[in-house]
């Protein structure tokens, strides 16, 4: 897991950035379920990496989506996911 940046901003805010350099085949072995509607390898990699970063930052939480499709954490906290080129941030 090549986390290139990890910082606790304050007690409620944590940030981690991952350089997604591993092949998808390696990431798939991490036991993160990929939704069937995600077909592209790039998008699958982003999905897995973001969920693995979340496990690092909040091991007991998972992402749920509200009626508008916005992600939140299962504990009621806020979450933001970003990915660009070969980096993913949570």
C-alpha positions as CSV (number, residue, x, y, z in Angstrom):
1,X,0.0,0.0,0.0
2,X,1.9,3.1,-1.2
3,X,0.4,5.7,1.0
4,X,2.4,8.8,0.2
5,X,0.7,11.2,2.6
6,X,-1.2,10.6,5.9
7,X,-2.1,13.3,8.3
8,X,-4.6,13.8,11.1
9,X,-5.6,17.4,10.5
10,X,-7.6,17.5,13.8
11,X,-9.7,15.1,15.9
12,X,-12.4,14.9,13.2
13,X,-10.4,15.3,10.0
14,X,-8.0,12.8,8.5
15,X,-6.4,12.8,5.1
16,X,-4.5,10.1,3.2
17,X,-3.2,10.0,-0.4
18,X,-2.3,6.8,-2.2
19,X,-0.2,6.5,-5.3
20,X,-2.0,3.8,-7.3
21,X,1.0,2.1,-8.7
22,X,0.0,-1.5,-8.1
23,X,-1.6,-3.6,-10.9
24,X,-5.3,-4.1,-10.5
25,X,-4.8,-7.9,-10.2
26,X,-2.8,-7.3,-7.0
27,X,-5.4,-4.9,-5.6
28,X,-8.3,-7.3,-6.3
29,X,-6.8,-9.7,-3.8
30,X,-7.5,-7.2,-0.9
31,X,-11.1,-8.5,-0.4
32,X,-12.7,-5.2,-1.4
33,X,-15.9,-6.0,-3.3
34,X,-16.1,-4.2,-6.6
35,X,-19.7,-3.4,-7.8
36,X,-20.5,-5.2,-11.0
37,X,-21.5,-2.0,-12.8
38,X,-17.9,-0.7,-12.6
39,X,-16.3,-2.1,-15.8
40,X,-13.2,-0.1,-16.5
41,X,-9.9,-1.2,-14.9
42,X,-9.0,2.4,-14.0
43,X,-12.3,2.9,-12.2
44,X,-12.0,-0.5,-10.4
45,X,-8.6,0.5,-9.2
46,X,-9.9,3.9,-7.9
47,X,-12.8,2.1,-6.1
48,X,-10.5,-0.4,-4.4
49,X,-7.9,2.1,-3.4
50,X,-10.4,4.5,-1.9
51,X,-11.9,1.7,0.2
52,X,-8.5,0.6,1.4
53,X,-7.6,4.2,2.4
54,X,-10.9,4.4,4.3
55,X,-10.0,1.2,6.2
56,X,-6.7,2.9,7.2
57,X,-8.4,6.1,8.3
58,X,-11.6,4.7,9.8
59,X,-11.3,0.9,10.2
60,X,-14.8,0.4,11.6
61,X,-16.7,2.5,9.0
62,X,-17.9,2.0,5.5
63,X,-19.4,4.3,2.9
64,X,-23.1,4.6,2.4
65,X,-24.9,6.8,-0.1
66,X,-27.9,9.0,0.6
67,X,-31.0,9.4,-1.6
68,X,-29.1,12.0,-3.7
69,X,-26.0,9.7,-4.2
70,X,-23.7,11.6,-1.8
71,X,-21.4,9.5,0.2
72,X,-21.3,9.5,4.0
73,X,-19.7,7.2,6.6
74,X,-21.7,4.5,8.4
75,X,-21.0,6.3,11.7
76,X,-22.7,9.5,10.4
77,X,-19.4,11.3,9.6
78,X,-18.6,13.0,6.3
79,X,-16.3,11.6,3.7
80,X,-14.7,13.0,0.5
81,X,-13.0,10.9,-2.1
82,X,-10.9,12.2,-4.9
83,X,-8.8,10.6,-7.6
84,X,-6.8,12.0,-10.4
85,X,-4.4,10.2,-12.7
86,X,-2.4,7.9,-10.4
87,X,-3.5,9.3,-7.1
88,X,-6.4,8.7,-4.8
89,X,-7.3,10.7,-1.7
90,X,-9.8,10.1,1.1
